[in-house]
Amino acid sequence: MPPRSNPTARQVRLGTELRRLREAAGLKAREVAALLNSTSGQMSHVELGIAAVSAERVRRLAAHYACMDDELIDALVTMATDRTRGWWEEYRGVLPPAFLDTAEAEHHAAYLREVVIMHVPGLLQIADYARAVFSYMRPELSESEVAARVEHRMNRRVIIERDSPTPYETVIHEFALRVHVVDRQASRAQLRFILDEIENGHATVRVIPVDFEGFAGAGASMMYLGGPVPQLDTGLRDSPTGAAFCDAQAQLKWLRTLFHKVESAALDPVASRDVIHRLAKEV
């Protein structure tokens, strides 16, 4: 099978985890390659996500690395053999790879935790809101390019609206709920949509009130995606060049701490729903 020219974030993550297992075992790539009758170059391709790897090869590597964590090994085998072509594949070549990687990561997540301070979270945005945000942040985009981004964002909601939804918790600052990103009518529709998602059990929303004192986390926006095992959790942060994935254990620990710190500044879900309901009536 020829090497991949553009591996997905999920394929890269599999290679990263295999490299981490090798390094934890104190083995060099060339040593493992010799054991498997392979080459250092082929091992490098596997660990970069450029080359595919079979379930049998993953288990052989785990055995060489003396990894005894069966749940982790099974999860890596699933990553290596899963051939799911989700709805996001329709946008390959249409949208930047980060959009597709985000949708794929959400699809495979066991749970989602998100912090958004300046905007309504993407998973809870209505089309008019999303269109306004994309158009403002990227004024050079054509109408068709904006339309594709909006459509993709609306399709992402399937993970929290399907029959077996992915548990989703988010913390939003009241400021984001008060800003008229489009106009009053769209703001009212946006707030009512969030209330509908709460009532339907699609989202647990906590709001940081504007009068909360001592909150300095305006730049805390991030998403935390739970993996099939804790070692495969993933962090996702926005950057000027697009979404940036985090998977180092130190980074993940920091993101968990950040989420709980921001969450502690927020109202409970019932009080938060009341705030959103009040704002919807006031618009």
DAJO-V504326 format. One record per residue. D_CENTER is the distance of its C-alpha to the mean C-alpha in Angstrom with 2 decimals. Layout:
BEGIN
d_center->D_CENTER
d_center->D_CENTER
END
This chain:
BEGIN
d_center->29.08
d_center->28.57
d_center->25.84
d_center->22.65
d_center->22.75
d_center->19.05
d_center->16.97
d_center->13.36
d_center->10.70
d_center->11.13
d_center->14.86
d_center->14.85
d_center->13.18
d_center->15.99
d_center->18.54
d_center->17.40
d_center->17.81
d_center->21.17
d_center->22.27
d_center->21.53
d_center->23.62
d_center->26.35
d_center->26.48
d_center->26.64
d_center->29.58
d_center->31.27
d_center->31.66
d_center->31.79
d_center->30.30
d_center->33.88
d_center->34.95
d_center->32.34
d_center->33.13
d_center->36.80
d_center->36.16
d_center->34.34
d_center->36.87
d_center->34.27
d_center->33.98
d_center->32.08
d_center->30.75
d_center->29.40
d_center->27.77
d_center->26.18
d_center->24.80
d_center->23.30
d_center->21.70
d_center->20.30
d_center->18.82
d_center->21.57
d_center->23.60
d_center->22.84
d_center->23.94
d_center->25.55
d_center->25.18
d_center->28.68
d_center->27.88
d_center->24.85
d_center->27.23
d_center->29.99
d_center->27.92
d_center->26.85
d_center->30.54
d_center->31.64
d_center->29.25
d_center->30.65
d_center->27.27
d_center->28.22
d_center->24.85
d_center->25.08
d_center->21.80
d_center->19.92
d_center->22.16
d_center->21.63
d_center->17.83
d_center->18.38
d_center->20.94
d_center->18.62
d_center->16.17
d_center->19.36
d_center->20.94
d_center->18.37
d_center->19.40
d_center->17.28
d_center->17.49
d_center->15.23
d_center->15.88
d_center->13.65
d_center->16.40
d_center->18.72
d_center->17.17
d_center->17.69
d_center->20.22
d_center->19.72
d_center->16.47
d_center->15.18
d_center->13.28
d_center->10.11
d_center->9.92
d_center->10.46
d_center->8.17
d_center->5.09
d_center->7.21
d_center->8.24
d_center->5.39
d_center->5.21
d_center->8.91
d_center->9.50
d_center->7.95
d_center->11.05
d_center->9.91
d_center->7.54
d_center->9.00
d_center->8.85
d_center->11.67
d_center->13.00
d_center->16.60
d_center->17.92
d_center->16.48
d_center->15.65
d_center->11.89
d_center->10.94
d_center->10.71
d_center->14.20
d_center->15.80
d_center->18.90
d_center->19.84
d_center->22.39
d_center->20.12
d_center->17.43
d_center->20.38
d_center->21.90
d_center->18.92
d_center->18.43
d_center->22.24
d_center->22.74
d_center->20.19
d_center->21.26
d_center->24.88
d_center->25.73
d_center->23.72
d_center->25.98
d_center->25.90
d_center->24.72
d_center->21.78
d_center->20.78
d_center->21.41
d_center->19.10
d_center->16.17
d_center->17.12
d_center->17.56
d_center->14.17
d_center->12.62
d_center->15.09
d_center->14.35
d_center->10.69
d_center->12.49
d_center->13.92
d_center->11.52
d_center->13.02
d_center->16.38
d_center->17.40
d_center->20.19
d_center->18.12
d_center->15.14
d_center->12.08
d_center->12.99
d_center->11.30
d_center->12.66
d_center->12.59
d_center->15.11
d_center->16.65
d_center->19.72
d_center->22.75
d_center->23.33
d_center->20.40
d_center->21.96
d_center->25.37
d_center->24.79
d_center->26.15
d_center->23.70
d_center->25.92
d_center->28.95
d_center->30.06
d_center->29.93
d_center->26.30
d_center->25.46
d_center->27.28
d_center->25.51
d_center->22.08
d_center->23.11
d_center->24.66
d_center->21.61
d_center->19.61
d_center->22.64
d_center->22.68
d_center->19.12
d_center->20.19
d_center->23.48
d_center->22.07
d_center->19.94
d_center->16.62
d_center->15.37
d_center->16.69
d_center->17.20
d_center->18.88
d_center->20.61
d_center->21.93
d_center->25.44
d_center->26.87
d_center->29.78
d_center->27.89
d_center->29.57
d_center->28.21
d_center->24.63
d_center->23.74
d_center->19.95
d_center->19.64
d_center->17.29
d_center->14.96
d_center->11.99
d_center->8.61
d_center->5.64
d_center->6.40
d_center->5.51
d_center->9.12
d_center->10.63
d_center->13.99
d_center->15.67
d_center->14.89
d_center->15.37
d_center->12.32
d_center->9.85
d_center->7.08
d_center->6.58
d_center->5.13
d_center->8.27
d_center->10.18
d_center->13.39
d_center->16.52
d_center->15.85
d_center->12.28
d_center->8.75
d_center->9.40
d_center->7.83
d_center->9.80
d_center->11.34
d_center->14.89
d_center->16.10
d_center->17.57
d_center->14.42
d_center->12.61
d_center->15.85
d_center->15.94
d_center->12.56
d_center->13.83
d_center->17.07
d_center->15.77
d_center->14.10
d_center->17.40
d_center->19.47
d_center->18.10
d_center->18.24
d_center->21.84
d_center->22.75
d_center->21.74
d_center->23.97
d_center->23.66
d_center->22.18
d_center->25.72
d_center->26.79
d_center->23.60
d_center->24.30
d_center->27.84
d_center->26.82
d_center->24.81
d_center->27.78
d_center->30.21
d_center->28.42
d_center->28.38
d_center->32.12
d_center->32.83
d_center->31.25
END
